[in-house]
Amino acid sequence: MNKRGQETREHIKKSAIILFVEKGFKQVTMQDVCEAAQLSRGGLYCHYESTRQLFQEIVNDMMSRQDEEFDLRISQKQSAVSILNDILEKYKNEMLDSQSSLSIAIYEYFSLPDIANQKNRLYNQYLLSANTWKKLIQYGIDRQEFNEVDIDAVFDLIVFSYQGVRMYSKLMPIDQEIPSRIIKEIKKILVKNDSSVRDALSTAGIF
């Protein structure tokens, strides 16, 4: 695909994300996307056949961006704690920002009967996220910045806490201290309580 075509797809996805956040997945039509992206029907269908195809690509993009960020920072041998702090700070901000959450749309999409009946469709998304986080946690253990932990259990704690708060934030008011408490406990579990490690990271502005 040429540069212009790729730019058009990115524009369509950005426009669609706003709709999915506001209306969920089920209520968004291709006509809505046409109007939001200011494209003709033919122009939109040249890139996407349905809101399902469009939404799935948005979800895939979200997963790929986090994986690529982790891989890049690990390849640069950055501090595992620094990477962890940055992503958890991002998660905290997203948990507090219910107005930009795709949680309802994701729930609606993966709850569609034909989607839900496709073997392991949602589970595959879970595994992709798990593999990304496991790389980071193992990297931190290898660098002796993280405690020896049950990696699977810690990942589950992170992902289900994050998604749970994002979901509930769309349905009811959320105490702004909840994300902070969750993040604090995750750090206590993962980051070594080693004064030399903490002093070095503090000097670098990480703690």
C-alpha positions in Angstrom: 0.0 0.0 0.0 1.3 3.5 -0.9 1.9 6.2 1.6 -1.3 8.0 0.8 -3.4 4.9 1.2 -1.8 4.2 4.6 -2.4 7.7 5.7 -6.1 7.4 4.7 -6.4 4.1 6.8 -4.9 5.8 9.8 -7.3 8.7 9.4 -10.2 6.3 9.2 -9.1 4.5 12.3 -8.6 7.7 14.3 -12.1 8.8 13.3 -13.6 5.4 14.1 -12.0 5.2 17.6 -13.8 8.4 18.6 -17.1 6.8 17.5 -16.4 3.5 19.2 -15.5 5.2 22.5 -18.7 7.3 22.4 -21.2 4.7 21.2 -19.6 1.3 21.8 -19.2 -1.2 19.0 -22.7 -2.3 18.1 -24.1 1.2 17.5 -21.5 2.3 15.1 -22.3 1.9 11.4 -20.1 2.3 8.3 -22.2 5.4 7.5 -21.2 6.9 10.8 -17.5 6.2 9.9 -18.0 7.8 6.5 -19.4 11.0 8.0 -16.8 11.1 10.8 -13.9 10.6 8.4 -15.5 12.8 5.7 -15.1 10.1 3.1 -17.4 8.8 0.5 -18.9 5.4 0.9 -16.7 4.1 -1.9 -13.7 5.7 -0.4 -14.3 3.9 3.0 -15.1 0.5 1.5 -11.9 0.7 -0.6 -10.1 0.2 2.7 -12.5 -1.6 5.0 -15.4 -3.9 4.3 -17.1 -3.6 7.7 -16.9 -2.1 11.1 -15.8 -5.5 12.3 -12.7 -5.5 10.1 -12.0 -1.9 11.1 -12.4 -2.6 14.9 -10.3 -5.7 14.8 -7.5 -3.8 13.1 -7.7 -1.1 15.8 -7.4 -3.7 18.5 -4.5 -5.4 16.7 -2.7 -2.0 16.4 -3.1 -1.4 20.1 -1.4 -4.7 20.9 1.4 -4.2 18.4 2.3 -0.7 19.6 2.9 -1.9 23.2 4.8 -5.0 22.0 7.0 -2.8 19.7 7.6 -0.3 22.5 8.7 -3.0 25.0 11.0 -4.7 22.4 12.6 -1.4 21.4 13.3 -0.3 25.0 14.6 -3.8 26.0 16.9 -3.8 22.9 18.2 -0.5 24.1 18.9 -2.1 27.5 16.9 0.5 29.4 16.0 -0.1 33.0 13.2 -2.6 33.5 11.8 -0.4 36.3 11.8 2.6 34.0 9.9 0.7 31.4 7.5 -0.6 34.0 6.9 2.9 35.5 6.2 4.4 32.2 3.6 1.8 31.1 1.9 1.7 34.5 1.7 5.5 34.5 0.0 5.3 31.1 -2.3 2.6 32.5 -3.2 4.8 35.5 -4.0 7.7 33.2 -6.2 5.5 31.0 -8.0 4.0 34.0 -8.9 7.6 35.1 -9.9 8.7 31.6 -13.2 6.9 31.1 -14.1 9.2 28.2 -11.5 7.6 26.0 -12.0 4.0 27.0 -12.7 1.3 24.3 -13.6 -1.2 27.0 -17.4 -1.3 26.3 -16.7 -1.5 22.5 -14.2 -4.4 23.1 -16.7 -6.2 25.3 -19.5 -5.8 22.7 -17.3 -6.9 19.8 -16.0 -10.0 21.4 -19.5 -10.9 22.7 -21.1 -11.0 19.3 -22.3 -14.7 18.8 -20.3 -15.4 15.7 -17.2 -13.7 17.1 -17.5 -15.4 20.5 -17.9 -18.8 18.8 -14.7 -18.5 16.9 -12.3 -20.7 18.8 -10.0 -18.7 21.1 -10.5 -15.3 19.4 -10.5 -13.2 22.5 -8.1 -15.7 24.2 -5.6 -15.0 21.4 -5.6 -11.3 22.2 -5.0 -12.2 25.9 -2.0 -14.4 24.9 -0.5 -11.6 22.8 -0.7 -9.2 25.7 0.7 -11.9 28.1 3.7 -12.6 25.9 4.5 -8.9 25.8 4.4 -8.5 29.5 6.2 -11.7 30.2 9.1 -10.5 28.1 9.4 -7.4 30.3 9.0 -9.2 33.6 11.6 -11.8 32.7 13.9 -9.0 31.5 13.6 -7.3 34.9 14.3 -10.5 36.7 17.3 -11.2 34.6 18.6 -7.7 35.3 18.0 -8.3 39.0 15.6 -5.3 39.1 12.5 -7.4 39.7 11.8 -10.1 42.3 11.5 -13.7 41.3 7.7 -13.9 40.9 5.0 -16.1 39.3 5.0 -14.2 36.0 1.7 -15.6 34.8 0.0 -14.5 38.1 1.5 -11.0 38.0 0.4 -10.5 34.4 -3.2 -11.6 35.3 -3.2 -9.2 38.2 -2.1 -6.3 35.9 -4.3 -7.0 32.9 -7.5 -7.8 34.8 -7.1 -4.9 37.3 -6.5 -2.5 34.4 -9.4 -3.8 32.2 -11.7 -4.1 35.2 -11.2 -0.5 36.3 -11.6 0.7 32.7 -14.8 -1.2 32.3 -16.3 0.0 35.6 -15.2 3.6 34.9 -17.7 3.6 32.0 -20.5 2.4 34.3 -20.0 4.3 37.5 -17.8 7.0 39.2 -14.4 5.7 40.1 -12.4 6.9 43.1 -9.3 8.5 41.6 -7.1 6.7 44.3 -8.0 3.3 43.0 -5.6 3.2 40.1 -2.8 4.6 42.3 -3.3 1.9 44.9 -3.3 -0.8 42.2 -0.1 0.6 40.6 1.6 0.8 44.0 0.9 -2.8 44.9 2.0 -4.0 41.5 5.3 -2.2 42.0 5.7 -3.7 45.5 5.3 -7.2 44.1 7.7 -6.7 41.2 10.4 -4.3 42.1 13.2 -5.5 44.4 13.3 -3.9 47.8 17.0 -3.4 47.4 18.4 -0.1 48.6 21.2 -0.1 46.1 18.8 -0.7 43.2 16.4 1.9 44.5 19.1 4.5 45.1 20.4 4.1 41.6 17.0 4.4 40.1 16.1 7.3 42.4 19.2 9.1 41.1 18.0 8.5 37.6 14.6 10.1 38.5 12.7 6.8 38.3 11.6 6.6 41.9 
